[in-house]
Every structure is written in structure tokens, then in C-alpha cells.
């Protein structure tokens, strides 16, 4: 259920899932390009108990150098970015539960 919610939340944020890099407990997207920036989302899921799971969400954010053309990591991503994405995952989890799977 959590994996489905994560996938749906990422797709709503315009990320394309990367099936070659994803496993049942790991969801990875392809790079999402926006001008001279790109981002990728990576979610790792771990089952703790029957009704309890842990989600680790990482967002990689890179900027293309003006002269070099090389992609360089952006050092800091605001916590609001993670908060919005986690809120979307929570909403999708409720929707998945409501829809029955």
C-alpha cells in the first residue's frame, strides 16, 4: 500500500518512475528536467511490523553549470520540498486505503 502511494505521489509531481532501478522496497524516478535544473526522487521502504512501515525519501537536485555544461549537486534543498512531498504521499496512502488497494 505504501509503495503504491509513493508511486502515485511521485507521478503527480511529474516524475517518471524508473522500473529498471526500482525494486519492491526501492522506488526511483528518472531525472526530471526543468531548465538548467534537474531532480530525482528515491524512496526506500522498510516493513517494521504488519501494520507499520518506514519510508526514507531522498530528492537529488542538480544544476547545470553555465560554462561547463556539467551537472553539479545543489548543496541544500529546503525542508518544505520534503514536507510537501511527504504530505502528498500521506494523502495518497489514504486514497489507496479508501479505494481498497
URBELKA-V480723 format. One record per residue. N is the residue number from 1. OMEGA is omega as a letter, one per 40 degrees, with the letter a starting at -180 (none if undefined). D_CENTER is the distance of its C-alpha to the mean C-alpha in Angstrom with 2 decimals. Layout:
N;OMEGA;D_CENTER / N;OMEGA;D_CENTER
This chain:
1;a;15.50 / 2;i;12.41 / 3;i;10.77 / 4;i;11.95 / 5;i;10.69 / 6;a;7.01 / 7;a;7.74 / 8;i;9.80 / 9;a;7.76 / 10;i;5.36 / 11;i;8.87 / 12;i;10.48 / 13;i;8.78 / 14;i;10.33 / 15;i;7.83 / 16;i;9.89 / 17;i;9.07 / 18;a;11.09 / 19;a;13.47 / 20;a;15.44 / 21;a;12.94 / 22;i;11.63 / 23;i;13.90 / 24;a;14.54 / 25;a;12.94 / 26;i;10.23 / 27;i;7.45 / 28;i;6.89 / 29;i;6.89 / 30;i;10.03 / 31;i;10.83 / 32;a;10.89 / 33;i;14.38 / 34;a;16.05 / 35;a;19.53 / 36;i;19.82 / 37;i;16.21 / 38;i;13.13 / 39;i;9.50 / 40;i;6.98 / 41;i;3.45 / 42;i;4.90 / 43;i;5.56 / 44;a;9.34 / 45;i;11.49 / 46;i;15.15 / 47;i;17.94 / 48;i;20.35 / 49;a;22.84 / 50;a;23.40 / 51;a;21.88 / 52;i;19.63 / 53;i;16.27 / 54;i;14.21 / 55;i;10.46 / 56;a;9.40 / 57;i;6.15 / 58;i;6.65 / 59;i;6.38 / 60;a;9.32 / 61;a;11.63 / 62;i;14.93 / 63;i;18.11 / 64;i;20.76 / 65;a;24.11 / 66;a;26.79 / 67;a;29.51 / 68;a;27.93 / 69;a;25.30 / 70;i;23.21 / 71;i;19.54 / 72;i;19.45 / 73;i;16.72 / 74;a;16.76 / 75;a;17.83 / 76;i;16.57 / 77;a;13.66 / 78;i;14.84 / 79;i;14.01 / 80;i;13.98 / 81;i;10.68 / 82;a;9.14 / 83;i;11.73 / 84;a;11.04 / 85;i;7.42 / 86;i;8.93 / 87;i;11.90 / 88;i;10.36 / 89;i;9.15 / 90;i;12.74 / 91;i;14.34 / 92;i;12.96 / 93;i;14.18 / 94;i;17.52 / 95;i;17.67 / 96;i;17.17 / 97;a;19.87 / 98;a;22.07 / 99;i;21.94 / 100;i;22.82 / 101;none;20.04
